[in-house]
Amino acid sequence: MGKPRESAPLLRGRRLDRLPFTERRKRLFVTVGGFLGTLGILFFCLRDYLMGETSELWFHLLNSGGILGATIALHFYRRGTLLYRLLVVLTFLAMASSFLFFSHEPPEILWFFPFPIVVFYVLGTQEGLYWVGGVGLFLLVLLFWPELMHSFSYPTPVRYYYCLSFGTVSIIFHYIERLREEYQRALERRLHSLEEARAQILQLKGLIPICERCKSVRDDKGYWTKLESYLEAESGVAFSHGICDRCIAREYPEIYEQMRSTGKLQSRPRGESGENRPPRSTVS
């Protein structure tokens, strides 16, 4: 009986071990944050239950269930961009629900401070700007035109200090995330160059066709080139030519005898097979 074929995208998406390291780290961050956020929302559900706020209780239960479901789904699908965006929307609704639909307390506006940190890391600096900018407009309306949302009217110093603080946090973490992205791209380029060098090394370790007469090498295009030229092109090594003792004895016997008499060589080579080879000479 053959192995059943995996047809569902859910099953195929379980192979997440091939994801890049940065993506696996991001999913771990979102997983931890998702579970902690779910626990925090459930705490508010308990508060709503004790206070008898049924509508707010059901909203928080649905919101926490959506966050938990999207967090779990990240471990089954390779492409997590849509799930990241869904988690950002659910997180915003969890922060803004008291201002949009229910009664709220003035300190609840402080929940928006971690929003730029999460968005810039999860969605990147480019897309994160749109999300943080949209939340910034929402906060401006909430602070300076509270009557539009039936919100609490904050004192004037609080409005300006809060806007300054939120803008500062957004700018700082946007800059930090941009530096991290540039550093990551530099690492990826370095890794790519190392992989290319490794591929060249593996090619040199393979079977190379070489002429038995002139020792020329046939490259991938079918051209015959000198061994030195082939190695220089494939591995980047440079050659420094010299002459061995055996060739000195065959081509320049007078120089060889002179070198042997001065002690640079010990004995004359026997034949061309390489048996009883003399030690290396210093001629180069």
C-alpha distance (Angstrom), angle and dihedral (degrees) to the residues before:
residue distance angle dihedral
M1 . . .
G2 3.79 . .
K3 3.76 126.8 .
P4 3.84 112.2 -88.4
R5 3.76 113.7 -108.3
E6 3.77 117.4 -118.5
S7 3.77 107.2 -126.4
A8 3.78 104.3 160.9
P9 3.82 118.4 87.9
L10 3.80 87.3 -137.1
L11 3.82 91.3 64.3
R12 3.76 94.5 43.3
G13 3.79 90.6 50.1
R14 3.79 93.4 60.6
R15 3.78 91.3 83.5
L16 3.78 95.3 88.8
D17 3.80 96.4 143.2
R18 3.80 89.7 92.0
L19 3.79 93.4 60.2
P20 3.81 116.6 113.2
F21 3.77 116.8 -93.2
T22 3.82 92.8 -112.2
E23 3.80 91.4 53.2
R24 3.80 92.2 49.4
R25 3.80 89.9 49.1
K26 3.81 90.9 49.1
R27 3.79 91.5 51.1
L28 3.78 90.5 49.7
F29 3.81 89.4 52.2
V30 3.81 91.5 49.2
T31 3.81 91.5 46.1
V32 3.79 93.6 53.2
G33 3.80 91.8 43.3
G34 3.80 91.8 46.7
F35 3.79 94.2 52.9
L36 3.81 92.7 44.4
G37 3.80 90.9 47.5
T38 3.80 90.5 49.5
L39 3.80 90.7 52.5
G40 3.81 90.1 49.1
I41 3.80 92.6 51.0
L42 3.80 91.0 47.7
F43 3.79 87.9 55.4
F44 3.80 88.9 56.8
C45 3.81 88.4 47.1
L46 3.78 88.5 57.9
R47 3.79 89.4 50.0
D48 3.81 91.3 49.7
Y49 3.79 90.3 49.5
L50 3.80 92.8 51.6
M51 3.81 90.9 46.8
G52 3.79 93.0 47.1
E53 3.84 95.5 -119.5
T54 3.79 98.0 147.7
S55 3.81 99.7 171.5
E56 3.80 93.2 49.8
L57 3.82 89.7 45.9
W58 3.80 93.6 56.2
F59 3.77 92.2 45.0
H60 3.80 92.0 53.4
L61 3.80 91.4 45.9
L62 3.81 91.7 53.1
N63 3.80 91.4 44.5
S64 3.80 93.6 50.3
G65 3.81 90.4 46.6
G66 3.81 90.6 52.6
I67 3.80 92.4 49.4
L68 3.81 92.0 47.6
G69 3.82 92.7 46.8
A70 3.82 93.7 48.8
T71 3.80 90.3 47.2
I72 3.80 92.1 52.8
A73 3.82 91.6 45.1
L74 3.82 89.8 60.0
H75 3.82 88.1 72.0
F76 3.81 92.8 58.6
Y77 3.82 104.7 43.6
R78 3.78 126.9 60.8
R79 3.80 94.4 -153.2
G80 3.75 106.6 64.7
T81 3.82 102.8 166.1
L82 3.81 95.3 102.8
L83 3.79 91.0 45.4
Y84 3.81 90.3 50.5
R85 3.80 90.4 53.0
L86 3.79 91.3 46.9
L87 3.80 90.3 52.1
V88 3.81 90.7 49.9
V89 3.82 90.8 52.2
L90 3.80 92.3 47.5
T91 3.80 90.7 47.5
F92 3.79 91.1 51.6
L93 3.80 91.1 49.0
A94 3.80 90.1 50.6
M95 3.81 89.6 53.6
A96 3.80 98.0 40.5
S97 3.81 101.4 36.4
S98 3.79 92.7 94.2
F99 3.81 90.6 53.7
L100 3.82 96.1 42.0
F101 3.79 104.4 39.6
F102 3.80 113.0 4.9
S103 3.77 141.7 34.4
H104 3.77 116.4 -77.2
E105 3.76 143.3 -168.0
P106 3.84 123.0 -122.6
P107 3.86 96.6 -114.5
E108 3.82 91.4 58.1
I109 3.80 89.7 83.1
L110 3.81 88.0 73.2
W111 3.82 89.5 72.8
F112 3.81 89.3 78.6
F113 3.81 95.0 68.3
P114 3.85 96.3 83.6
F115 3.81 90.9 48.8
P116 3.86 97.3 88.1
I117 3.80 91.5 46.7
V118 3.80 92.9 54.8
V119 3.80 96.8 40.5
F120 3.80 97.1 49.0
Y121 3.79 91.9 49.6
V122 3.81 97.2 43.6
L123 3.81 101.4 38.0
G124 3.81 101.2 24.6
T125 3.76 132.5 -117.1
Q126 3.80 97.6 -73.1
E127 3.80 100.5 50.3
G128 3.78 91.5 30.9
L129 3.81 90.4 64.2
Y130 3.81 90.7 64.2
W131 3.79 93.3 49.2
V132 3.81 94.4 45.7
G133 3.80 90.7 44.5
G134 3.81 90.7 52.9
V135 3.79 92.1 49.5
G136 3.81 89.0 46.7
L137 3.81 90.5 56.3
F138 3.78 89.7 48.7
L139 3.80 90.4 53.0
L140 3.81 91.8 47.9
V141 3.80 90.5 54.8
L142 3.79 90.0 44.8
L143 3.80 93.2 51.8
F144 3.81 103.8 36.7
W145 3.82 101.9 28.4
P146 3.82 103.3 32.4
E147 3.79 92.2 154.5
L148 3.82 89.7 71.3
M149 3.81 90.5 64.3
H150 3.79 98.4 27.5
S151 3.77 87.0 -115.1
F152 3.75 134.6 156.4
S153 3.81 113.7 -80.9
Y154 3.78 107.1 -122.8
P155 3.82 121.2 -152.9
T156 3.79 116.0 -97.7
P157 3.85 96.5 -110.7
V158 3.81 90.2 51.1
R159 3.80 90.9 53.1
Y160 3.79 95.0 53.5
Y161 3.79 95.5 40.1
Y162 3.78 91.7 49.2
C163 3.81 93.0 49.6
L164 3.79 90.8 47.8
S165 3.81 92.0 48.6
F166 3.79 94.6 46.7
G167 3.80 91.7 47.7
T168 3.80 92.1 48.4
V169 3.80 92.5 50.5
S170 3.81 90.9 48.4
I171 3.82 94.2 49.5
I172 3.81 94.3 46.2
F173 3.79 95.6 49.4
H174 3.79 92.3 42.4
Y175 3.80 88.8 56.0
I176 3.82 92.6 45.5
E177 3.80 92.3 49.6
R178 3.79 91.8 47.5
L179 3.81 90.0 53.5
R180 3.79 89.7 49.4
E181 3.82 91.7 50.7
E182 3.81 91.9 49.9
Y183 3.79 91.0 48.8
Q184 3.80 90.1 48.6
R185 3.80 91.9 51.1
A186 3.81 90.0 50.3
L187 3.81 89.8 51.9
E188 3.80 90.9 49.5
R189 3.81 91.6 51.3
R190 3.80 89.7 49.3
L191 3.80 91.1 48.9
H192 3.80 90.5 49.4
S193 3.80 91.6 53.2
L194 3.81 90.5 48.5
E195 3.79 90.8 50.7
E196 3.80 90.4 51.5
A197 3.81 90.3 50.6
R198 3.80 90.3 49.0
A199 3.80 90.6 50.7
Q200 3.82 89.8 53.0
I201 3.80 90.8 49.7
L202 3.79 91.2 50.7
Q203 3.78 89.4 49.7
L204 3.79 90.4 54.0
K205 3.80 90.3 49.9
G206 3.81 91.7 55.7
L207 3.81 130.6 82.9
I208 3.82 110.1 -61.4
P209 3.85 119.6 -168.5
I210 3.80 109.8 -129.8
C211 3.81 131.1 178.1
E212 3.81 112.5 -111.3
R213 3.82 91.9 -145.9
C214 3.79 109.9 41.2
K215 3.84 97.0 14.8
S216 3.83 93.3 -126.0
V217 3.80 117.1 157.0
R218 3.81 126.2 -133.3
D219 3.82 112.2 -135.6
D220 3.81 129.1 -151.9
K221 3.82 91.5 -85.5
G222 3.80 92.7 55.4
Y223 3.81 97.3 -107.4
W224 3.79 121.8 134.6
T225 3.80 114.3 -130.0
K226 3.76 136.2 168.1
L227 3.76 116.9 -83.6
E228 3.79 91.6 -118.4
S229 3.79 92.6 51.5
Y230 3.80 91.8 48.3
L231 3.79 94.0 51.2
E232 3.80 92.3 45.1
A233 3.82 91.1 52.1
E234 3.82 96.1 44.9
S235 3.79 103.4 36.6
G236 3.80 104.8 18.0
V237 3.81 94.2 -124.6
A238 3.82 120.4 148.0
F239 3.80 123.9 -139.7
S240 3.78 129.4 -138.7
H241 3.80 109.9 -162.3
G242 3.77 123.7 -138.8
I243 3.82 136.8 151.4
C244 3.79 127.8 -105.0
D245 3.81 126.6 -132.7
R246 3.79 94.2 -106.8
C247 3.80 92.9 54.2
I248 3.80 91.0 46.7
A249 3.79 89.6 54.2
R250 3.81 91.6 49.2
E251 3.81 100.7 39.9
Y252 3.80 102.5 27.8
P253 3.85 109.0 26.2
E254 3.83 93.8 163.4
I255 3.81 92.4 54.8
Y256 3.78 90.1 44.4
E257 3.82 93.1 53.2
Q258 3.78 89.7 47.3
M259 3.81 91.5 51.1
R260 3.81 91.5 47.0
S261 3.78 91.9 49.7
T262 3.79 91.7 52.1
G263 3.79 91.3 52.4
K264 3.78 99.6 -107.7
L265 3.82 88.9 114.9
Q266 3.78 129.3 33.8
S267 3.81 107.7 -159.6
R268 3.78 142.3 -1.1
P269 3.84 115.6 -97.0
R270 3.78 116.7 -106.9
G271 3.79 111.3 -132.1
E272 3.78 130.6 -39.4
S273 3.80 98.9 -76.8
G274 3.79 94.4 88.2
E275 3.81 95.3 -112.8
N276 3.80 116.3 147.2
R277 3.76 91.3 6.8
P278 3.81 115.8 -168.1
P279 3.76 119.8 -120.6
R280 3.77 119.2 -87.7
S281 3.75 118.6 -77.0
T282 3.75 125.5 -136.4
V283 3.82 94.4 -125.9
S284 3.77 113.8 118.8
